Amino acid sequence: MAEDKKHEETITQIKQQIEMLLNDNSVPRNVKTALDEARKALEQNEGYSVKASNAMYKIDEVSNDINLPPYARTVIWNLLSLLESIKD
């Protein structure tokens, strides 16, 4: 149960960071689309590792986008790290 609570808190944190990037005008549209899909993956009624894996797949696709502002790339790497902690 404690682990579930920890995962829920991590997912909430991830969704807040995704929301911040979605509201940023300097983030390219294709990256926003992938982030939105990742957010939706985290809201699915699946196990934590499945949700995290699906979200990681979506975010990883755009993590090296050439048009991504440097700070947004850092946030995305942080998101991937947080998702990795859930997946294990």
Backbone torsions as a table, in degrees:
resi	resn	phi	psi	omega
1	MET	NA	-42.0	179.9
2	ALA	-62.1	-37.3	178.8
3	GLU	-65.7	-39.8	177.7
4	ASP	-60.9	-43.1	179.5
5	LYS	-62.8	-41.4	179.4
6	LYS	-63.6	-43.5	179.0
7	HIS	-63.5	-41.2	178.7
8	GLU	-61.4	-42.3	179.2
9	GLU	-64.4	-40.7	179.2
10	THR	-65.0	-43.4	179.4
11	ILE	-63.3	-39.9	177.3
12	THR	-61.7	-42.9	178.7
13	GLN	-63.1	-43.1	179.3
14	ILE	-62.0	-45.2	-178.9
15	LYS	-63.5	-36.3	177.7
16	GLN	-64.7	-41.5	179.9
17	GLN	-68.8	-38.4	176.6
18	ILE	-61.8	-45.0	180.0
19	GLU	-58.6	-41.9	178.9
20	MET	-59.9	-44.4	-179.9
21	LEU	-69.0	-35.8	179.1
22	LEU	-64.6	-29.7	-179.1
23	ASN	-89.5	2.7	-177.6
24	ASP	-94.6	123.6	-177.9
25	ASN	-70.2	-17.7	-177.6
26	SER	-86.4	-7.4	178.6
27	VAL	-84.7	126.8	-178.3
28	PRO	-59.8	151.7	-177.4
29	ARG	-59.1	-41.1	-179.0
30	ASN	-64.3	-33.3	177.7
31	VAL	-70.2	-41.2	178.0
32	LYS	-61.8	-39.7	178.6
33	THR	-61.0	-46.5	179.3
34	ALA	-64.2	-40.1	178.8
35	LEU	-65.3	-39.8	178.4
36	ASP	-64.3	-41.2	177.3
37	GLU	-64.3	-38.0	178.3
38	ALA	-65.2	-41.9	178.3
39	ARG	-60.9	-42.6	178.8
40	LYS	-65.0	-36.5	178.2
41	ALA	-62.8	-36.5	179.8
42	LEU	-71.7	-18.6	-179.6
43	GLU	-93.4	-3.0	179.8
44	GLN	-66.5	158.3	179.5
45	ASN	-91.3	67.4	-178.4
46	GLU	-126.6	176.8	174.1
47	GLY	-69.7	160.0	-177.0
48	TYR	-59.3	-42.6	-176.9
49	SER	-68.0	-33.8	178.2
50	VAL	-68.3	-46.0	178.7
51	LYS	-59.5	-46.4	-177.7
52	ALA	-63.6	-42.3	-180.0
53	SER	-63.3	-44.6	179.7
54	ASN	-62.9	-43.6	179.8
55	ALA	-65.9	-41.5	178.9
56	MET	-59.7	-42.9	-179.3
57	TYR	-58.4	-45.5	-178.9
58	LYS	-65.3	-45.5	-176.5
59	ILE	-71.4	-38.7	-178.5
60	ASP	-60.5	-33.4	-179.9
61	GLU	-57.4	-32.8	-174.4
62	VAL	-110.7	3.1	-173.6
63	SER	-64.3	-21.9	179.9
64	ASN	-111.3	21.4	178.0
65	ASP	-57.8	129.2	-175.1
66	ILE	-65.5	-25.6	-177.3
67	ASN	-90.2	3.0	-177.8
68	LEU	-75.9	127.4	176.9
69	PRO	-61.1	146.7	-176.5
70	PRO	-54.0	-42.8	-178.5
71	TYR	-66.8	-34.4	179.5
72	ALA	-68.0	-36.5	177.0
73	ARG	-62.3	-41.2	178.4
74	THR	-62.7	-43.1	178.2
75	VAL	-62.1	-41.6	-179.3
76	ILE	-65.0	-41.7	177.1
77	TRP	-62.7	-38.1	177.3
78	ASN	-64.0	-41.7	177.8
79	LEU	-59.5	-44.7	179.8
80	LEU	-62.0	-39.5	178.6
81	SER	-64.1	-44.1	178.1
82	LEU	-63.1	-42.2	178.7
83	LEU	-64.3	-38.2	178.8
84	GLU	-61.2	-37.0	-179.3
85	SER	-67.2	-28.4	177.6
86	ILE	-77.6	-40.1	-174.2
87	LYS	-62.9	-34.2	-175.9
88	ASP	-67.9	NA	NA
